[in-house]
Amino acid sequence: MASDSLTDRAKQATKIASQPEDYKVCEGCESIVARRVVFCPNCHGYRFNEQAQAVIDQAILLGGRERTSVVSDDLAH
């Protein structure tokens, strides 16, 4: 199970916000994914916002709260 503490999420958000060109935001579920993906691993969406400011804004939002989405790891248990 992935670690989802607020501290870990904040650290990940800081990393993403410092390198927004490596990420994009899924327009289906608003997850942040690596720029190289074609389909969102969470919702299987294929439309993304690749603007750096959108990635930074979403990283700040998601990094400041507990995870609320269901990911594939949740379903494997």
DSSP file (Angstrom, degrees, kcal/mol; ACC not computed):
  #  RESIDUE AA STRUCTURE BP1 BP2  ACC     N-H-->O    O-->H-N    N-H-->O    O-->H-N    TCO  KAPPA ALPHA  PHI   PSI    X-CA   Y-CA   Z-CA
    1    1 A M              0   0    0      0, 0.0     2,-0.1     0, 0.0     3,-0.0   0.000 360.0 360.0 360.0 133.5    0.0    0.0    0.0
    2    2 A A        -     0   0    0      1,-0.1     2,-0.4     2,-0.0     0, 0.0  -0.375 360.0-108.1 -70.0 145.6    1.3    3.4   -0.9
    3    3 A S        +     0   0    0      1,-0.1    -1,-0.1    -2,-0.1     0, 0.0  -0.622  38.1 176.0 -76.4 128.5    2.1    5.9    1.8
    4    4 A D        +     0   0    0     -2,-0.4    63,-0.4     4,-0.1    -1,-0.1   0.067  21.9 142.1-123.9  24.3   -0.5    8.6    1.8
    5    5 A S     >  -     0   0    0      1,-0.1     4,-2.6    61,-0.1     5,-0.2  -0.286  62.6-115.7 -64.6 154.8    0.5   10.8    4.8
    6    6 A L  H  > S+     0   0    0      1,-0.2     4,-2.5     2,-0.2     5,-0.2   0.856 116.8  55.5 -59.1 -35.1    0.1   14.5    4.4
    7    7 A T  H  > S+     0   0    0      2,-0.2     4,-2.1     1,-0.2    -1,-0.2   0.928 109.7  45.3 -64.0 -44.5    3.8   14.9    4.8
    8    8 A D  H  > S+     0   0    0      2,-0.2     4,-2.3     1,-0.2    -2,-0.2   0.902 113.5  49.8 -65.2 -41.0    4.5   12.5    2.0
    9    9 A R  H  X S+     0   0    0     -4,-2.6     4,-2.5     1,-0.2    -2,-0.2   0.894 110.3  50.6 -65.0 -39.5    1.9   14.1   -0.2
   10   10 A A  H  X S+     0   0    0     -4,-2.5     4,-2.2    -5,-0.2    -1,-0.2   0.895 110.1  50.0 -65.4 -39.9    3.3   17.5    0.4
   11   11 A K  H  X S+     0   0    0     -4,-2.1     4,-2.1     2,-0.2    -2,-0.2   0.923 112.3  47.1 -63.7 -44.3    6.8   16.3   -0.5
   12   12 A Q  H  X S+     0   0    0     -4,-2.3     4,-2.6     1,-0.2    -2,-0.2   0.905 111.0  52.3 -63.8 -41.3    5.5   14.8   -3.7
   13   13 A A  H  X S+     0   0    0     -4,-2.5     4,-2.9     1,-0.2    -1,-0.2   0.896 108.1  51.2 -61.9 -40.8    3.6   18.0   -4.5
   14   14 A T  H  X S+     0   0    0     -4,-2.2     4,-1.6     2,-0.2    -1,-0.2   0.910 110.4  49.3 -62.6 -42.9    6.8   20.1   -4.0
   15   15 A K  H  X S+     0   0    0     -4,-2.1     4,-0.7     2,-0.2    -2,-0.2   0.935 114.1  45.2 -61.4 -47.0    8.7   17.8   -6.4
   16   16 A I  H >< S+     0   0    0     -4,-2.6     3,-1.1     1,-0.2     6,-0.2   0.927 111.8  51.5 -63.7 -45.7    5.9   18.0   -9.0
   17   17 A A  H 3< S+     0   0    0     -4,-2.9    -1,-0.2     1,-0.3    -2,-0.2   0.784 107.8  53.3 -64.4 -26.9    5.6   21.8   -8.7
   18   18 A S  H 3< S+     0   0    0     -4,-1.6    -1,-0.3     1,-0.2    -2,-0.2   0.646 121.7  30.0 -82.4 -13.9    9.3   22.2   -9.1
   19   19 A Q    X<  +     0   0    0     -3,-1.1     3,-2.1    -4,-0.7    -1,-0.2  -0.374  68.6 154.4-137.1  57.0    9.3   20.2  -12.4
   20   20 A P  G >   +     0   0    0      0, 0.0     3,-1.6     0, 0.0    -3,-0.1   0.733  66.7  71.6 -63.7 -20.9    5.8   20.8  -13.9
   21   21 A E  G 3  S+     0   0    0      1,-0.3    -5,-0.0    -3,-0.1    31,-0.0   0.668  93.1  57.6 -68.0 -14.2    7.2   20.2  -17.4
   22   22 A D  G <  S+     0   0    0     -3,-2.1    13,-2.7    -6,-0.2    14,-0.3   0.442 108.8  49.4 -91.3  -1.7    7.4   16.5  -16.5
   23   23 A Y  E <   -A   34   0A   0     -3,-1.6     2,-0.3    11,-0.3    11,-0.2  -0.807  57.0-164.7-134.3 169.0    3.7   16.1  -15.6
   24   24 A K  E     -A   33   0A   0      9,-2.2     9,-2.8    -2,-0.3     2,-0.5  -0.967  25.0-116.0-150.3 162.3    0.2   16.8  -16.8
   25   25 A V  E     -AB  32  49A   0     24,-2.6    24,-2.8    -2,-0.3     2,-0.3  -0.885  25.8-126.1-106.9 127.7   -3.2   16.9  -15.2
   26   26 A C  E  >  - B   0  48A   0      5,-3.1     4,-1.4    -2,-0.5    22,-0.2  -0.542  10.6-153.4 -69.5 129.9   -5.9   14.4  -16.2
   27   27 A E  T  4 S+     0   0    0     20,-2.9    -1,-0.1    -2,-0.3    21,-0.1   0.559  90.8  57.2 -81.9  -7.5   -9.1   16.3  -17.2
   28   28 A G  T  4 S+     0   0    0     19,-0.5    -1,-0.2     3,-0.1    20,-0.1   0.913 130.8   1.3 -85.0 -49.2  -11.2   13.3  -16.3
   29   29 A C  T  4 S-     0   0    0      2,-0.1    -2,-0.2    40,-0.0    -1,-0.0   0.421  91.7-119.7-122.1  -1.7  -10.2   12.8  -12.6
   30   30 A E     <  +     0   0    0     -4,-1.4     2,-0.1     1,-0.2    -3,-0.1   0.673  60.1 149.3  68.7  20.0   -7.8   15.6  -12.0
   31   31 A S        -     0   0    0     -6,-0.1    -5,-3.1     1,-0.0     2,-0.5  -0.472  49.0-121.8 -75.1 154.4   -4.9   13.3  -11.1
   32   32 A I  E     +A   25   0A   0     -7,-0.2     2,-0.3    -2,-0.1    -7,-0.2  -0.883  38.9 176.0 -97.8 129.4   -1.4   14.4  -11.9
   33   33 A V  E     -A   24   0A   0     -9,-2.8    -9,-2.2    -2,-0.5     2,-0.1  -0.854  37.3 -83.4-129.6 163.9    0.4   11.9  -14.1
   34   34 A A  E >   -A   23   0A   0     -2,-0.3     3,-1.5   -11,-0.2   -11,-0.3  -0.381  39.9-119.4 -65.1 145.8    3.8   11.7  -15.9
   35   35 A R  T 3  S+     0   0    0    -13,-2.7   -12,-0.1     1,-0.3    -1,-0.1   0.790 108.7  62.7 -56.9 -30.5    3.9   13.6  -19.2
   36   36 A R  T 3  S+     0   0    0    -14,-0.3    -1,-0.3     2,-0.0   -13,-0.1   0.650  79.1 103.3 -75.9 -15.8    4.7   10.3  -21.0
   37   37 A V    <   -     0   0    0     -3,-1.5     3,-0.1     1,-0.1    -4,-0.1  -0.346  49.8-166.2 -71.7 150.2    1.5    8.5  -20.2
   38   38 A V  S    S+     0   0    0      1,-0.3     2,-0.4    -2,-0.0    -1,-0.1   0.772  77.1  32.1-100.1 -38.9   -1.2    8.2  -22.9
   39   39 A F  S    S-     0   0    0    -13,-0.0    -1,-0.3     7,-0.0     7,-0.2  -0.951  90.4-108.2-121.6 141.2   -4.1    7.1  -20.7
   40   40 A C     >  -     0   0    0      5,-2.8     4,-1.8    -2,-0.4    -7,-0.0  -0.495  21.6-144.7 -65.3 128.9   -4.7    8.0  -17.1
   41   41 A P  T  4 S+     0   0    0      0, 0.0    31,-0.2     0, 0.0    -1,-0.2   0.691  96.0  47.6 -69.8 -16.5   -4.0    5.0  -14.9
   42   42 A N  T  4 S+     0   0    0     29,-0.1    28,-0.0     3,-0.1    -2,-0.0   0.900 133.2   6.7 -90.5 -46.9   -6.8    6.0  -12.5
   43   43 A C  T  4 S-     0   0    0      2,-0.1     3,-0.1   -12,-0.0    -1,-0.0   0.447  90.1-122.6-118.5  -2.8   -9.7    6.8  -14.8
   44   44 A H     <  +     0   0    0     -4,-1.8     2,-0.0     1,-0.2     0, 0.0   0.683  58.2 154.5  65.8  19.2   -8.4    5.7  -18.2
   45   45 A G        -     0   0    0      1,-0.1    -5,-2.8    -6,-0.1    -1,-0.2  -0.292  34.9-160.6 -70.0 162.7   -9.0    9.2  -19.5
   46   46 A Y        +     0   0    0     -7,-0.2     2,-0.5    -3,-0.1    -1,-0.1   0.239  60.0  92.1-132.6  11.4   -7.0   10.5  -22.4
   47   47 A R        +     0   0    0      2,-0.0   -20,-2.9    -7,-0.0   -19,-0.5  -0.939  52.6 177.3-111.3 131.5   -7.4   14.3  -22.2
   48   48 A F  E     -B   26   0A   0     -2,-0.5     2,-0.6   -22,-0.2   -22,-0.2  -0.943  32.6-134.0-135.0 150.7   -4.8   16.2  -20.2
   49   49 A N  E     +B   25   0A   0    -24,-2.8   -24,-2.6    -2,-0.3    -2,-0.0  -0.936  22.9 179.6-101.0 115.5   -3.9   19.8  -19.3
   50   50 A E        +     0   0    0     -2,-0.6     2,-0.2   -26,-0.2   -27,-0.1   0.339  35.0 126.9-100.6   5.9   -0.2   20.1  -19.9
   51   51 A Q     >  -     0   0    0      1,-0.1     4,-1.9   -26,-0.1     3,-0.3  -0.457  61.5-134.6 -67.8 132.6    0.1   23.8  -18.9
   52   52 A A  H  > S+     0   0    0      1,-0.2     4,-2.5     2,-0.2     5,-0.2   0.885 103.9  52.2 -55.7 -43.5    2.8   24.2  -16.2
   53   53 A Q  H  > S+     0   0    0      1,-0.2     4,-2.7     2,-0.2    -1,-0.2   0.866 107.1  53.0 -65.7 -34.6    0.6   26.5  -14.1
   54   54 A A  H  > S+     0   0    0     -3,-0.3     4,-2.2     2,-0.2    -1,-0.2   0.899 110.2  48.2 -65.2 -39.8   -2.2   24.0  -14.1
   55   55 A V  H  X S+     0   0    0     -4,-1.9     4,-2.5     2,-0.2    -2,-0.2   0.931 113.2  47.5 -65.0 -45.8    0.2   21.3  -12.9
   56   56 A I  H  X S+     0   0    0     -4,-2.5     4,-2.3     2,-0.2    -2,-0.2   0.937 112.7  48.6 -61.5 -47.6    1.6   23.5  -10.1
   57   57 A D  H  X S+     0   0    0     -4,-2.7     4,-2.1     1,-0.2    -1,-0.2   0.909 113.8  46.3 -60.3 -43.1   -1.9   24.6   -9.0
   58   58 A Q  H  X S+     0   0    0     -4,-2.2     4,-3.1     2,-0.2     5,-0.3   0.884 110.1  53.6 -69.4 -37.7   -3.1   21.0   -8.9
   59   59 A A  H  X S+     0   0    0     -4,-2.5     4,-2.5     2,-0.2    -2,-0.2   0.917 110.0  47.7 -61.6 -43.1    0.0   19.8   -7.1
   60   60 A I  H  X S+     0   0    0     -4,-2.3     4,-0.8     2,-0.2    -2,-0.2   0.920 114.3  47.1 -63.6 -43.7   -0.6   22.4   -4.4
   61   61 A L  H >< S+     0   0    0     -4,-2.1     3,-0.8    -5,-0.2    -2,-0.2   0.955 118.0  39.7 -62.5 -51.7   -4.2   21.5   -4.1
   62   62 A L  H >< S+     0   0    0     -4,-3.1     3,-1.2     1,-0.2    -2,-0.2   0.837 111.0  58.8 -70.8 -32.1   -3.6   17.7   -3.9
   63   63 A G  H 3< S+     0   0    0     -4,-2.5    -1,-0.2    -5,-0.3    -2,-0.2   0.661 102.0  55.9 -71.1 -15.2   -0.5   18.0   -1.7
   64   64 A G  T << S+     0   0    0     -4,-0.8     2,-0.3    -3,-0.8    -1,-0.2   0.319 106.7  48.6-100.8   8.3   -2.5   19.8    1.0
   65   65 A R  S <  S-     0   0    0     -3,-1.2     3,-0.1    -4,-0.1     2,-0.0  -0.952  88.1 -89.8-143.7 163.3   -5.2   17.2    1.6
   66   66 A E        -     0   0    0     -2,-0.3     2,-0.2     1,-0.1   -61,-0.1  -0.322  54.9 -92.8 -66.7 153.3   -5.7   13.5    2.2
   67   67 A R        +     0   0    0    -63,-0.4    -1,-0.1     1,-0.1   -63,-0.0  -0.494  44.5 172.4 -67.8 135.4   -6.1   11.3   -0.8
   68   68 A T        +     0   0    0     -2,-0.2     2,-0.2    -3,-0.1    -1,-0.1   0.471  46.4  92.3-121.2  -9.0   -9.8   10.8   -1.7
   69   69 A S  S    S-     0   0    0      1,-0.0     2,-0.5   -40,-0.0    -2,-0.0  -0.505  72.9-121.7 -89.5 157.8   -9.6    8.9   -5.0
   70   70 A V        -     0   0    0     -2,-0.2     2,-0.2   -28,-0.0    -2,-0.0  -0.857  32.2-170.3 -95.6 128.2   -9.6    5.1   -5.5
   71   71 A V    >>  -     0   0    0     -2,-0.5     3,-1.4     1,-0.0     4,-0.9  -0.726  39.1 -98.1-115.5 167.9   -6.5    3.8   -7.3
   72   72 A S  H >> S+     0   0    0      1,-0.3     4,-1.0    -2,-0.2     3,-0.5   0.816 119.9  62.3 -57.6 -33.2   -5.7    0.4   -8.7
   73   73 A D  H 34 S+     0   0    0      1,-0.2     4,-0.4     2,-0.2     3,-0.3   0.847  99.0  56.9 -60.7 -33.2   -3.7   -0.6   -5.6
   74   74 A D  H X4 S+     0   0    0     -3,-1.4     3,-0.6     1,-0.2    -1,-0.2   0.842 106.5  49.0 -65.3 -33.4   -6.9   -0.2   -3.5
   75   75 A L  H << S+     0   0    0     -4,-0.9    -1,-0.2    -3,-0.5    -2,-0.2   0.677  98.9  66.7 -82.9 -18.2   -8.7   -2.7   -5.7
   76   76 A A  T 3<        0   0    0     -4,-1.0    -1,-0.2    -3,-0.3    -2,-0.2   0.616 360.0 360.0 -78.4 -12.6   -6.0   -5.4   -5.6
   77   77 A H    <         0   0    0     -3,-0.6    -1,-0.2    -4,-0.4    -2,-0.1   0.445 360.0 360.0 -96.1 360.0   -6.4   -6.0   -1.8
